[in-house]
C-alpha cells in the first residue's frame, strides 16, 4: 500500500482484556470550539453503526435502508424512519457530514450468497445489478461531499471475491480515484458475540493520518450467557424435529 512506509515505526496497540462502552466522546475542534462530528448511516439495518457513533458523541444527520422491516425497527430504536432506496436519493440532498458509515449489502460477495446465486443462474459481485453496484453509490457520495473519514463493512470474502479483483477495484477507487488513505482488516466479532462472525472493515481518511485497528479480547461471551433460561414452549423443538 502507498502509505506503508509512513506507519512502520508506529507503536503497536496492546490487546485489551475488556471492551468498554463508556469511552469519552470525541469532538472535532473548529475555530477553537468543540462540536459534534456529523455522520451518515447508509444501509443502516437496525442501527449498529449508529449506536457506536452516538456513544462516541457523534450526531447522525441522515440514514438510509430499503428494507421495510429494518426501517420499522430502526425507527423504534432511534425515533426516525430511514430514507429508502439510496438510488432514489439525490447525492446533493444528503446533508453535509464528517463521517460516512456504510455496511453495504454483502450477499453479492459472500461465500453463501455467491453459491446461491450461481445455483440459480444469477449474477454475483458487481454484476448483481440489484445489490452489487451499491459500492459505487457510496463512491459517488464520497466524491460529492468529501467527508473527512469513512467506515465501510462487508463480509470477509469481499477480499477474495473474483480472485481479488473486486477488492482491488474498491481499494483503487477509494485511494487512487477519490484520494483517501485506506486501512482495512478482517475482524472476528467473537469478542462481543457468541459466534465467529468475520467481517472486513475499511477505514479511510481524506487527510492522511495514522490509524491502527485495536486488538480485541481473545474470547467473548458464551452462548449460554445470552439464552433465555425459561423460553416459551413454542420455541423448543419437538422430539420429532430433534430426531
C-alpha positions in Angstrom: 0.0 0.0 0.0 1.1 3.5 -0.7 1.3 4.5 3.0 3.2 1.5 4.2 6.5 3.4 4.9 4.7 6.0 6.9 3.3 3.7 9.5 6.0 1.1 10.1 7.5 3.0 13.0 4.2 3.5 14.9 3.7 1.8 18.2 1.5 -1.3 18.2 -1.7 -1.4 20.2 -1.8 -3.8 23.0 -4.6 -6.4 23.2 -7.3 -5.2 25.6 -9.0 -7.5 28.1 -12.4 -5.9 28.3 -14.3 -3.9 25.7 -15.6 -0.6 27.2 -18.8 1.1 26.1 -18.4 4.3 28.1 -15.4 5.8 26.4 -15.3 9.7 26.4 -16.9 11.4 23.4 -14.6 12.7 20.6 -15.3 16.2 19.3 -14.0 18.0 16.3 -12.3 21.3 17.0 -13.5 24.0 14.7 -12.4 27.7 15.2 -11.5 27.0 18.8 -14.8 25.5 19.7 -15.8 21.9 20.2 -18.6 20.5 18.1 -20.1 17.1 17.5 -18.9 15.2 14.4 -21.8 14.5 12.0 -22.2 11.2 10.3 -24.5 9.5 7.8 -25.7 5.9 8.3 -26.0 4.1 4.9 -27.5 0.7 4.5 -28.2 1.2 8.2 -30.1 -2.0 9.0 -31.4 -1.7 12.6 -28.6 0.7 13.7 -25.4 -1.0 14.7 -23.2 1.8 13.4 -25.4 4.5 14.8 -25.2 3.0 18.3 -21.4 3.1 18.2 -21.0 6.5 16.8 -23.6 8.1 19.0 -21.9 6.6 22.0 -18.7 8.3 20.8 -20.5 11.6 20.8 -21.3 12.0 17.1 -24.6 13.2 15.5 -26.4 11.2 12.8 -27.8 13.6 10.1 -29.0 11.0 7.6 -29.9 7.3 7.4 -31.0 5.0 4.6 -32.1 1.4 4.2 -34.6 0.0 1.7 -35.7 -3.0 3.8 -39.1 -2.1 5.3 -38.7 -4.3 8.4 -35.3 -2.7 9.2 -36.9 0.7 8.8 -39.6 -0.2 11.4 -37.0 -1.4 13.9 -34.6 1.5 13.2 -37.5 4.0 13.8 -38.4 2.2 17.1 -34.7 2.4 18.2 -33.9 6.0 17.2 -37.2 7.8 16.6 -36.7 8.4 12.9 -37.5 6.4 9.8 -34.6 5.9 7.4 -34.9 7.0 3.8 -35.5 4.2 1.4 -33.5 3.0 -1.7 -30.3 5.1 -1.9 -30.6 5.1 -5.7 -33.7 7.3 -5.2 -31.9 9.9 -3.1 -30.1 12.7 -4.9 -26.5 13.0 -3.7 -26.9 16.7 -3.2 -29.9 16.1 -0.9 -27.8 14.2 1.6 -26.7 16.6 4.4 -23.0 17.6 4.8 -21.2 15.3 7.1 -17.8 14.5 8.6 -18.0 10.7 8.5 -19.7 8.2 6.2 -20.7 4.9 7.6 -21.9 2.1 5.4 -22.3 -1.7 5.7 -23.2 -2.1 2.0 -25.0 -5.3 1.0 -22.9 -8.4 1.3 -24.9 -11.1 -0.5 -23.3 -10.5 -3.9 -19.8 -11.2 -2.3 -20.4 -13.7 0.5 -19.5 -17.3 0.0 -23.1 -18.5 0.7 -24.6 -15.6 -1.4 -22.4 -16.4 -4.4 -23.1 -20.1 -4.2 -26.8 -19.5 -4.1 -26.8 -17.0 -7.0 -24.7 -19.4 -9.1 -27.1 -22.3 -8.3 -29.9 -20.1 -9.6 -28.1 -18.9 -12.6 -27.9 -15.3 -11.3 -25.1 -12.8 -11.5 -23.0 -12.0 -8.4 -20.4 -9.4 -7.4 -20.6 -6.1 -9.3 -22.7 -7.8 -12.0 -25.6 -8.2 -9.5 -27.5 -5.1 -10.7 -29.8 -5.0 -7.7 -27.2 -5.1 -4.9 -23.7 -5.5 -6.3 -23.3 -1.9 -7.6 -24.1 -0.1 -4.3 -20.5 0.4 -3.5 -20.4 2.9 -6.4 -23.3 4.8 -4.8 -21.0 5.2 -1.8 -18.2 6.3 -4.0 -20.5 9.0 -5.6 -21.5 10.3 -2.2 -17.8 10.4 -1.0 -16.8 12.2 -4.2 -19.5 14.8 -3.8 -19.4 15.5 -0.1 -15.6 14.9 0.5 -16.2 13.5 4.0 -13.2 13.7 6.3 -13.5 10.0 7.0 -15.5 6.8 6.3 -16.0 3.4 7.8 -17.2 0.6 5.4 -18.1 -3.0 6.4 -18.7 -6.2 4.4 -18.2 -10.0 4.6 -14.6 -11.2 4.7 -15.0 -12.9 1.3 -15.0 -9.4 -0.3 -11.2 -9.5 -0.1 -11.1 -12.7 -2.2 -14.1 -12.4 -4.4 -13.4 -12.9 -8.1 -9.8 -13.8 -7.3 -9.3 -10.4 -5.6 -10.3 -8.3 -8.5 -13.5 -6.9 -6.7 -11.5 -5.7 -3.7 -8.8 -4.2 -6.0 -11.4 -2.1 -7.7 -12.9 -1.0 -4.4 -9.5 -0.2 -2.9 -8.2 1.6 -6.0 -11.5 3.6 -6.3 -11.1 4.8 -2.7 -7.4 5.6 -2.8 -6.5 6.5 -6.4 -9.7 7.9 -7.7 -11.0 9.6 -4.6 -7.7 10.3 -2.8 -8.3 8.7 0.6 -5.8 6.9 2.8 -7.4 3.5 3.5 -6.7 0.9 6.2 -8.5 -2.4 6.2 -8.7 -5.5 8.4 -10.8 -8.7 8.8 -12.2 -8.7 12.3 -13.8 -11.6 14.1 -16.6 -10.3 16.4 -16.3 -13.3 18.7 -15.1 -10.7 21.3 -18.6 -9.3 21.6 -21.0 -12.0 20.3 -21.0 -15.8 21.0 -20.1 -16.8 17.4 -17.4 -16.4 14.8 -18.5 -13.5 12.7 -15.7 -12.3 10.5 -16.2 -9.1 8.6 -13.8 -6.8 6.7 -13.7 -3.2 7.8 -12.3 -0.3 5.7 -11.4 2.9 7.4 -10.5 5.9 5.2 -9.2 9.5 5.8 -9.3 12.4 3.4 -6.2 14.0 5.0 -3.5 11.5 5.8 -3.4 10.3 9.4 -2.1 7.2 11.1 -4.7 4.6 12.1 -4.4 1.2 13.7 -7.2 -1.2 14.4 -7.3 -2.2 18.1 -6.6 -5.7 19.2 -9.8 -7.2 20.7 -10.2 -9.7 23.6 -9.3 -13.2 22.7 -12.6 -14.6 24.0 -16.1 -13.1 24.3 -19.4 -14.2 25.8 -20.5 -17.8 25.7 -23.8 -18.7 24.0 -25.3 -19.8 27.4 -24.9 -16.2 28.7 -27.4 -14.7 26.2 -30.0 -17.5 26.2 -33.4 -17.2 27.9 -33.3 -19.8 30.7 -37.1 -20.3 30.5 -38.2 -19.9 26.9 -41.9 -20.4 25.9 -42.6 -24.0 24.8 -43.2 -22.8 21.2 -39.5 -22.1 20.8 -38.5 -25.6 21.8 -38.1 -28.2 19.0 -40.4 -31.2 19.3 -39.0 -34.7 19.7 -39.9 -35.4 16.1 -37.9 -32.4 14.8 -35.0 -33.3 17.1 -34.9 -36.8 15.6 
